[in-house]
Amino acid sequence: MSASGSELRRTLGVRDAVVVGLGSMVGAGVFAALAPAAHAAGSGLLLGLAVAAVVAYCNAMSSARLAALYPASGGTYVYGRERLGEFWGYLAGWSFVVGKTASCAAMALTVGTYVWPGQAHAVAVAAVVALTAVNYGGIQKSAWLTRVIVAVVLAVLASVVVGCLVSGEADAGRLDIGVSDGAGGVLQAAGLLFFAFAGYARIATLGEEVRDPARTIPRAISMALGIALVVYACVAVAVLSVLGPEALGDATAPLADAVREAGAPWLVPVVRVGAAVAALGSLLALILGVSRTTLAMARDRHLPGALAAVHPRFQVPHRAELAVGAVVAVLAATVDVRGAIGFSSFGVLAYYAVANASAWTLDSTPAARVVPVVGLVGCVALAFSLPVVSVVVGAGVLVVGVVAYGVRRPWLRAGGGRA
């Protein structure tokens, strides 16, 4: 790759990598996912959060081990290819690119909804164009902007937590943990909340741009996931203590409704700004991750080879970024946010199922295989507990990818691609 000038530059340290992961996780998911999760689980919301966190932890540990061994752009696309075979790597890459492209559209529309509800689609497209331009300018510019966004979002979420918990409306009795809507409701809530946890994959997909990846990537993934879990738990407890599970499940803007109910209406515009900034942070990191996986798949000719080009000055996969930005802009102009979240969760859970299966092959001892087994079972269970429409559409898109692979496989084996 060196000869062709297609290698990326290693410029990110632990702090930058953690920020990229947080930019994806501590983003719009916490503003949007709590309400549908509460609607699904009722009083079991916190149990759903715990289940999502356990599955996310297993996925993160599996991804960290694999990323240290294979520090290249593409994440689980590379791990599946190297540990399980070309097909499984392709399936992981297809799941990620398609699922996370839907996530990009959802985040862009979240920006539009909070900034200018009457022109949400237009604002969404403008946000995609602007952030694609930022990514085009180099990974360090993206990391710097993400750092600013994460700081703003954490400050907003801290104000929500404090505003709710110190108010006279907070009632610990509303935190009563149960399974009022059954185990199925808890699992569905966990699947929806997983959407908000999945951002640590961005760290792994940037493996080719991280310094000392064997040390940096595992540390960054663990730190980012731990911080995100603490933040989500605090926000969930604060909002539940004010609204309760039923009102939270019916809320259209749960954090804004919570601070309003807590007697702090002045915080509502702050929350709206925070949600828009958070969505921008998620969108920025998502475009980074999808373009890097696109780069890896293009190198192997599973996607057009032209997308494997790296800009000689900015050292970014500029054609992949432009292509991803163009597709996301079209989706942002046409799709619905809620449907995109469920579909994205299904695709990303399929992606992590391959990651856990890949990690299972690293060590033959039973103790070392506990984490990937729990992660694999958890991913499958959560994927098929999602709303039926999300499962059907997600499975259908995976089948389309499998068919496309089958059609192209003879050409790849004949020498047209990596195989």
Beta strands, then each sheet from edge to edge (+ up, - down):
end
